[in-house]
Every structure is written in C-alpha cells, then in structure tokens.
C-alpha cells in the first residue's frame, strides 16, 4: 500500500498562521509592600491589578492602574472588568452606581478604611504616576466645602474607577467595585478578566 506523503505546503501554511496569531498577554507577578500585583501589556496598553484586602459595604475591591504606551486611544471602564469564578462572571459596577450605593450603605468608618486600603495599594506600585487618577480626582473633590456625608461620597467618587477615554502617553487608576453575593462572599478562587477595544487581559487565578 502506498503511504501518502505529507502535504508540505499545507503544513507550512498552518505553521505560518500559528506564528502570525497574536500571543496572549504574558502576566507578570510581583510583590511590593506586602501586596501582590499582576501586570500585563497588549498593544502598548499596560494594566496592573491587585486585590484590596478590605471589603466595603458588600463589595470586593480591585485596584487597577492603566497606562497607555500606544499611539491610539483606549476606552477604560469598570464594567469591562469581571471577576470569574467557576465560570460565573461578576462585572464591576459603573462609578455613579458605586457612589449611590455607598451613600446608602457605607459608614464614615467604611470610607476611612477604603481610603487607607486604596492609597496603600496605589503608592505601592513602583514608578506609577497617574496623569488622570485618584490624586487629581481627590484634590478636585476636596476643593469644595461639604457635609460629612457628601464628603464621603466625593471620596468614594475619587477612588472608584470611572469610564475614561485614555489618550496616548496618559494613565489612570481607580478601584473596581465588584458586588459580592451569597455564593461568592470574597474575591478568592477566581481570576480577573479585562476586555478593552477587542483585547482580552486575563490575569492569573488567586
């Protein structure tokens, strides 16, 4: 029986397609000041994430920093982040919903705890200086005299990641608030996924 020879042209074409396919973003992990960070870059957009140790008013919190090293604009929004566990995806909430819910649920102590936790995570990132992030939003919020309750809402608004059209060379940061459920009471045992402009950033499992 004559054994057919392998189709060399077809093999080379398949190999070329595999080589041309975009590689998944490599996730790099490191620790700083007792915090565990993960970072990944695709098409010049670098995303750094870390879990905040405190849960506030029924939310799990993820601190996110995004830097645009590309020549294009990227739209970054909190609902594009999801925490995936056992194939169940829990998306982050838009910033305006976060502020409304914190006004209803959170105490002053919750807000103080949130600020301390967030600043510890943000300032632990080496060489990270946001051009449109927490520091700028906090200064804008604190420029107005207001009641304690409204000041708490302004602080939460400064911390929460809002939708941002990020220009080339710019960066931003914020906390993604992920509602917890009876089935998922902590952000453990899963992984964070971020979708942006057709790209998928999939971070390592906890």
PEVENVEN-V450399 format. One line per field, one symbol per residue. ss: DSSP state (@ for helix, = for strand, . for the rest). Layout:
# PEVENVEN-V450399
ss->???
This chain:
# PEVENVEN-V450399
ss->.......@@@@@@@@@@@@@.......=====..========..=======....=..==========.....===.@@@=====..=====..@@@@@@@@@@@..@@@@@@@@@@@@@@@...........@@@@@@@@@.....@@@@@@@@@@@@=...===....=========...........======..====....
